[in-house]
């Protein structure tokens, strides 16, 4: 089978409707929208475009299924997730290719996301049976205290375009494990992976109405009525801080429980006692995972003055050697940016920094030809206060600034409204521990350029969001705590 034929057959197998109450259906208006290949701009597929009446129908289905789904035994819910893990793993090549087609990442990286995304299914299949409460005697001995966990109820899950599988499984898996029903609103730019995953969840035995999927080009119009509906009990959003703020304001009207995984501006701090080669390896992972289109991506490289030249030279050589091509091409290491708007924003930040005195050691411009490609770029001499140091770049661009003392490094690292991830490279364990205490961040990679793990709590502080996904904490976001005060048993 030729690769082109395989692409066509895979795309033809992806559901193109809305999933509501266990059935794939057209949008009420009959409207559709196109999903494009960012490497070429060509249309991959057309899928149903949900309107407000469709999303309300999805909430109807979720609300109707909530009571019966919450009554399903935790072990049975876990077994559905385990079967889903096995099905996704069996179809890893299909999911990887689909993500590469609609999002642009190289196939090798897409396969890594399949493994990462599937792990949330396995992790929460095991956590489904561990939603423990407690029973105790009150301190005064006059009553008994029963604390139990219950599913929050119907949830609205809004996922971003950059990790089409992992962001869906990271939200869906704990909701399933906890006994919650869901309405999933996938990103307009990359909805196909969510469509295929929802089909897999059906194959795994998830009952009708538990997971409903409403792709749409009108996010606010589609989700707004749900947020105002008293039947909705939970909102989980991954995306920009700007949109997150608006959703939090909307959610305040009904005091809706929320989880927000928002923007990032991760510092990557390299001290003069670090293993420079290991730091460069870590920088490649932290900067270029997903071509830099990740909220955890290293956005600012803060390097001690005495080693800045050596680090920059080695880092630039690695960046300049990367192969930029469509993600399906053999040897592709950097795929296209998601769309022209994103690529233009990246270039605007770079040109603004250069005009203010920075130097592009390598790269520094879009790549000519079809698709939305940008050359891997390193900038030195970036002045403090430059927009490229305060805004999410979301691309393969690494601005480097220098520092002299540990205190200065901490000041530079914390000089941001965000606090999602940070990276520190040093051989001094005491220094590493001091940095963990002094950096305003929800996650820290200590001598590590990759930190995401299904078994760890993912989330940030400050304007990077609220709540945690993954780890022991992940399922708590979908559970409410109920206390029952019991009179002293007769005869006590």
KAVEN-V850857 format. One record per run of one state. SS is the DSSP state (hx for helix, st for strand, lp for the rest). FROM is the first residue (numbers start at 1). TO is the last residue. Records with the same first field share a line. If there is no record, write none. Layout:
SS: FROM-TO + FROM-TO
This chain:
lp: 1-2 + 14-17 + 21-22 + 26-31 + 37-42 + 49-51 + 71-73 + 91-91 + 104-106 + 128-133 + 138-142 + 152-154 + 159-165 + 179-181 + 186-191 + 204-210 + 214-218 + 229-233 + 239-240 + 253-256 + 262-265 + 271-275 + 293-297 + 321-323 + 325-333 + 335-339 + 356-358 + 363-365 + 367-373 + 375-376 + 381-386 + 390-396 + 404-405 + 415-420 + 426-428 + 439-442 + 447-457 + 459-461 + 467-468 + 470-470 + 488-492
hx: 3-13 + 52-70 + 74-90 + 92-103 + 107-127 + 166-178 + 192-203 + 219-228 + 241-252 + 276-292 + 305-320 + 340-355 + 387-389 + 406-414 + 429-438 + 462-464 + 471-478
st: 18-20 + 23-25 + 32-36 + 43-48 + 134-137 + 143-151 + 155-158 + 182-185 + 211-213 + 234-238 + 257-261 + 266-270 + 298-304 + 324-324 + 334-334 + 359-362 + 366-366 + 374-374 + 377-380 + 397-403 + 421-425 + 443-446 + 458-458 + 465-466 + 469-469 + 479-487
